[in-house]
């Protein structure tokens, strides 16, 4: 079976992933001053007055040779099932 989806390609380390455009909200360059760490150690980012959890894709997908300092890349804001995440 062949499935064709409209998506945006993102690279994490040496791996490439496709994010469906229906889930893609925006991309932006993060500022370190907008990052918050809660008492449990979870990272969040403030975007236009709203707080979103940060997903570090290199940790989730166990990629090598990726930048771990997110200020060197961009964030991709995705929304799935009424929840939004900032992915680095």
Backbone torsions as a table, in degrees:
resi	resn	phi	psi	omega
1	UNK	NA	135.6	178.1
2	UNK	-109.0	127.5	178.7
3	UNK	-120.2	130.6	177.6
4	UNK	-113.9	125.8	177.4
5	UNK	-124.2	152.6	174.7
6	UNK	-88.7	119.2	-175.4
7	UNK	-149.9	171.6	177.0
8	UNK	-114.9	130.2	179.1
9	UNK	-83.7	134.3	174.6
10	UNK	-126.0	148.4	-179.3
11	UNK	-115.0	133.5	175.4
12	UNK	-126.7	107.5	-174.0
13	UNK	63.2	-127.0	178.7
14	UNK	-92.6	-1.1	-176.1
15	UNK	-98.8	145.0	175.6
16	UNK	-113.8	139.1	179.6
17	UNK	-131.1	154.7	177.0
18	UNK	-114.3	123.9	176.7
19	UNK	-100.2	122.5	178.5
20	UNK	-58.6	138.0	-178.4
21	UNK	-64.0	-21.1	176.8
22	UNK	-69.3	-22.3	178.5
23	UNK	-95.1	-18.6	-174.8
24	UNK	-77.9	125.2	177.2
25	UNK	-101.9	-49.5	-178.2
26	UNK	-169.9	168.5	170.8
27	UNK	-129.3	149.1	-177.6
28	UNK	-158.6	158.4	176.6
29	UNK	-87.0	118.9	-176.9
30	UNK	-76.4	150.5	172.4
31	UNK	-108.9	134.2	-178.9
32	UNK	-57.9	-31.4	-179.0
33	UNK	-68.3	-16.7	179.6
34	UNK	-90.3	-3.9	-177.2
35	UNK	-90.3	134.4	-179.4
36	UNK	-124.9	141.9	173.2
37	UNK	-115.9	124.1	-178.5
38	UNK	-80.2	171.8	-177.7
39	UNK	-58.2	-22.5	178.5
40	UNK	-87.7	-0.1	179.2
41	UNK	89.5	6.9	178.6
42	UNK	-79.7	134.4	179.1
43	UNK	-88.2	137.5	178.0
44	UNK	-134.9	158.3	176.7
45	UNK	-131.0	139.8	177.3
46	UNK	-90.3	124.4	177.1
47	UNK	-130.8	114.2	-179.8
48	UNK	48.2	45.8	175.0
49	UNK	84.2	-0.2	178.3
50	UNK	-115.7	146.8	-177.8
51	UNK	-103.6	128.7	-178.7
52	UNK	-124.8	141.3	176.0
53	UNK	-69.0	146.7	177.8
54	UNK	-99.0	128.4	173.0
55	UNK	-106.5	117.9	176.8
56	UNK	-87.8	103.4	-172.6
57	UNK	-64.6	-31.0	179.5
58	UNK	-65.5	-29.2	176.3
59	UNK	-78.0	-43.6	-177.5
60	UNK	-64.0	-40.6	-176.6
61	UNK	-101.0	5.1	176.7
62	UNK	52.6	48.0	179.3
63	UNK	-87.3	150.8	177.5
64	UNK	-105.2	167.0	177.0
65	UNK	57.8	34.6	177.6
66	UNK	-112.1	154.6	176.0
67	UNK	-72.5	137.3	176.8
68	UNK	-102.1	-14.6	175.5
69	UNK	-88.5	104.9	-173.3
70	UNK	-67.2	-15.2	177.7
71	UNK	-71.4	-10.1	177.2
72	UNK	-88.9	-5.2	-179.2
73	UNK	-130.3	-152.6	177.0
74	UNK	-125.7	159.4	171.9
75	UNK	-98.1	146.3	172.3
76	UNK	-116.4	118.7	178.6
77	UNK	-88.2	120.8	178.7
78	UNK	-119.6	153.5	177.7
79	UNK	-132.3	128.8	-180.0
80	UNK	-142.6	126.5	177.9
81	UNK	53.0	49.2	175.9
82	UNK	66.2	16.2	174.8
83	UNK	-121.8	138.0	179.7
84	UNK	-113.9	144.4	179.7
85	UNK	-136.5	146.8	172.3
86	UNK	-100.7	118.0	-176.5
87	UNK	-105.0	133.3	178.1
88	UNK	-119.2	NA	NA
